[in-house]
């Protein structure tokens, strides 16, 4: 796992630890056995399968563009004030983390999509709970309602189970929405991930600033 975290950090300029990477994998339902398959020397057969999947995905996206479809990259994100933390100044080599814990409020789960045409096209949020398949169905229906009824839509998603429920597939078919699923272990291909990273960074800074100056604003 340390080797995998090192590869991620070097390739995408991240600061992942072995523990954090393991948590991300488990959150996506990836077992320890599957993780080991992707550490070590490249597997030519696995690389060939992935390249074939990328070509197939590109062909589907190209076909949608030829039809004038609206292409949306979508995913969920959780904003939790209880986990907001920030670092302050400290002498070189002696980091001093300050952890601010929020006393009140529940977390907010957001599901959003972005497109190269319109930026953020739609956001759907729920308070104090995680998203379910029914929420994804509602998101797709509202996305359809906000778009020209005759214009096809392509939604690019990861492989979470709630994105593949029978209800979600039925709603997508009824609304003339084609679901495009990302390759496993490639969140970098989904542009919404970058947007959520910037949003959560701004959110943490706002929470910590307010918490540190609570007496001023009370």
C-alpha positions as CSV (number, residue, x, y, z in Angstrom):
1,X,0.0,0.0,0.0
2,X,2.9,2.3,0.7
3,X,4.2,1.7,-2.8
4,X,0.8,2.5,-4.3
5,X,0.5,5.7,-2.3
6,X,4.0,6.8,-3.4
7,X,3.0,6.2,-7.1
8,X,-0.2,8.4,-6.6
9,X,1.7,11.1,-4.8
10,X,4.4,11.3,-7.5
11,X,2.1,11.1,-10.5
12,X,-0.6,13.5,-9.3
13,X,1.2,15.6,-6.7
14,X,-0.9,14.4,-3.8
15,X,-0.1,13.8,-0.1
16,X,-1.8,10.5,0.5
17,X,-0.7,8.3,3.3
18,X,-1.0,4.5,3.3
19,X,-3.9,4.7,5.8
20,X,-5.8,7.4,3.8
21,X,-5.4,5.4,0.6
22,X,-6.7,2.3,2.3
23,X,-9.7,4.2,3.5
24,X,-10.5,5.5,0.0
25,X,-10.2,2.0,-1.5
26,X,-12.5,0.6,1.2
27,X,-15.0,3.4,0.7
28,X,-15.2,2.4,-3.0
29,X,-15.7,-1.3,-2.1
30,X,-12.2,-2.4,-3.2
31,X,-10.9,-5.3,-1.2
32,X,-7.3,-5.8,0.0
33,X,-6.9,-8.7,-2.5
34,X,-7.9,-6.4,-5.4
35,X,-5.5,-3.7,-4.2
36,X,-2.5,-6.1,-4.4
37,X,-3.3,-6.8,-8.1
38,X,-2.5,-3.2,-8.9
39,X,0.8,-2.9,-7.0
40,X,4.1,-4.0,-8.5
41,X,5.1,-4.6,-12.1
42,X,2.5,-3.7,-14.8
43,X,0.4,-6.5,-16.1
44,X,0.4,-6.3,-19.9
45,X,-2.9,-8.1,-20.1
46,X,-4.5,-5.8,-17.6
47,X,-3.1,-2.8,-19.5
48,X,-4.5,-4.1,-22.7
49,X,-8.0,-4.5,-21.2
50,X,-7.9,-1.0,-19.8
51,X,-6.8,0.5,-23.1
52,X,-9.7,-1.3,-24.8
53,X,-12.1,0.0,-22.2
54,X,-10.8,3.6,-22.8
55,X,-11.2,3.3,-26.5
56,X,-14.8,2.0,-26.1
57,X,-15.6,4.9,-23.7
58,X,-14.1,7.4,-26.1
59,X,-16.2,6.0,-28.9
60,X,-19.4,6.3,-26.9
61,X,-18.6,9.9,-25.9
62,X,-17.8,10.8,-29.5
63,X,-21.1,9.3,-30.7
64,X,-23.0,11.4,-28.1
65,X,-21.2,14.6,-29.2
66,X,-22.1,13.8,-32.8
67,X,-25.7,13.8,-31.7
68,X,-25.3,17.1,-29.9
69,X,-25.8,15.6,-26.5
70,X,-25.1,17.5,-23.2
71,X,-22.2,15.7,-21.5
72,X,-22.2,15.9,-17.7
73,X,-19.5,14.6,-15.3
74,X,-21.2,13.8,-12.0
75,X,-20.4,12.5,-8.5
76,X,-21.3,12.9,-4.9
77,X,-19.4,14.8,-2.2
78,X,-19.9,15.1,1.6
79,X,-19.4,18.3,3.5
80,X,-18.9,17.5,7.2
81,X,-18.2,20.5,9.6
82,X,-17.2,18.0,12.4
83,X,-14.1,17.0,10.4
84,X,-12.9,20.4,9.4
85,X,-9.3,21.0,10.3
86,X,-6.5,23.4,9.4
87,X,-2.8,23.9,10.0
88,X,-1.2,27.1,11.3
89,X,2.3,28.5,11.4
90,X,5.1,26.5,13.1
91,X,8.9,26.4,13.0
92,X,10.5,24.5,10.1
93,X,10.2,20.8,10.7
94,X,7.7,21.1,13.5
95,X,4.1,21.1,12.0
96,X,1.5,22.3,14.5
97,X,-1.9,21.0,13.4
98,X,-5.0,22.7,15.0
99,X,-8.1,20.7,14.8
100,X,-11.4,22.5,15.3
101,X,-14.4,20.4,16.1
102,X,-17.9,21.8,15.3
103,X,-20.3,21.4,18.1
104,X,-23.5,21.6,16.1
105,X,-24.9,20.8,12.7
106,X,-25.1,17.8,10.5
107,X,-23.2,16.9,7.4
108,X,-24.5,17.7,3.9
109,X,-24.2,15.3,1.0
110,X,-24.2,16.9,-2.4
111,X,-24.5,15.3,-5.8
112,X,-23.5,17.6,-8.6
113,X,-22.6,17.6,-12.3
114,X,-20.4,19.8,-14.5
115,X,-20.2,20.2,-18.2
116,X,-17.7,21.9,-20.5
117,X,-20.6,24.0,-21.9
118,X,-22.4,25.3,-18.8
119,X,-20.1,24.7,-15.9
120,X,-22.1,23.5,-12.9
121,X,-25.4,22.3,-14.4
122,X,-27.3,21.1,-11.3
123,X,-26.7,20.4,-7.6
124,X,-28.9,18.2,-5.4
125,X,-28.3,17.9,-1.7
126,X,-29.6,16.0,1.4
127,X,-29.0,16.7,5.0
128,X,-27.7,14.3,7.6
129,X,-27.6,11.1,5.5
130,X,-25.9,9.6,2.5
131,X,-27.3,9.4,-1.0
132,X,-29.4,6.5,-2.1
133,X,-30.5,5.2,-5.5
134,X,-33.7,7.1,-5.1
135,X,-31.8,10.4,-4.8
136,X,-29.9,9.6,-8.0
137,X,-33.2,8.9,-9.8
138,X,-34.5,12.3,-8.6
139,X,-31.3,14.0,-9.8
140,X,-31.5,12.5,-13.3
141,X,-35.2,13.5,-13.5
142,X,-34.5,17.1,-12.5
143,X,-31.5,17.2,-14.9
144,X,-33.9,16.1,-17.7
145,X,-36.4,18.8,-16.7
146,X,-33.8,21.5,-16.9
147,X,-32.6,20.5,-20.4
148,X,-34.3,20.6,-23.8
149,X,-36.6,17.6,-23.8
150,X,-35.4,16.5,-27.2
151,X,-31.7,16.8,-26.5
152,X,-29.9,13.6,-25.4
153,X,-27.8,13.7,-22.2
154,X,-24.7,11.7,-21.3
155,X,-23.9,11.4,-17.6
156,X,-20.3,10.2,-16.6
157,X,-20.3,8.4,-13.2
158,X,-18.1,6.2,-11.2
159,X,-18.9,2.6,-10.4
160,X,-20.7,3.1,-7.1
161,X,-23.5,0.6,-6.5
162,X,-26.1,3.4,-6.1
163,X,-25.3,4.5,-9.7
164,X,-26.3,1.0,-11.1
165,X,-29.5,0.2,-9.4
166,X,-32.5,-1.0,-11.6
167,X,-34.4,2.2,-10.7
168,X,-31.5,4.4,-11.8
169,X,-31.2,2.6,-15.1
170,X,-34.9,2.7,-15.7
171,X,-35.1,6.5,-15.0
172,X,-32.1,7.1,-17.3
173,X,-33.8,5.2,-20.1
174,X,-37.1,7.0,-19.6
175,X,-35.4,10.4,-19.6
176,X,-33.2,9.7,-22.7
177,X,-30.0,9.8,-20.6
178,X,-27.1,7.5,-21.4
179,X,-25.0,6.5,-18.4
180,X,-21.3,6.3,-18.9
181,X,-19.3,4.5,-16.2
182,X,-15.7,5.4,-15.5
183,X,-12.9,2.9,-15.5
184,X,-12.2,1.3,-12.1
185,X,-9.5,3.1,-10.0
186,X,-9.4,6.2,-12.4
187,X,-11.1,9.1,-10.6
188,X,-8.7,11.4,-12.4
189,X,-10.8,10.9,-15.5
190,X,-13.9,12.6,-13.9
191,X,-13.6,16.4,-13.9
192,X,-16.1,16.8,-11.1
193,X,-13.5,15.4,-8.7
194,X,-11.3,18.5,-9.2
195,X,-14.4,20.7,-8.6
196,X,-15.3,19.0,-5.4
197,X,-11.7,19.2,-4.2
198,X,-11.7,23.0,-4.6
199,X,-15.1,23.3,-3.0
200,X,-14.2,21.2,0.1
201,X,-11.0,23.2,0.5
202,X,-12.9,26.5,0.5
203,X,-15.5,24.9,2.9
204,X,-12.9,23.8,5.4
205,X,-11.2,27.2,5.4
206,X,-14.6,29.0,6.0
207,X,-15.5,26.6,8.8
208,X,-12.1,27.0,10.6
209,X,-12.1,30.8,10.2
210,X,-15.6,31.1,11.7
211,X,-14.7,28.7,14.5
212,X,-11.5,30.5,15.3
213,X,-13.4,33.9,15.4
214,X,-16.7,32.6,16.9
215,X,-16.6,35.2,19.7
216,X,-16.4,38.0,17.1
217,X,-19.5,36.8,15.2
218,X,-21.6,35.7,18.2
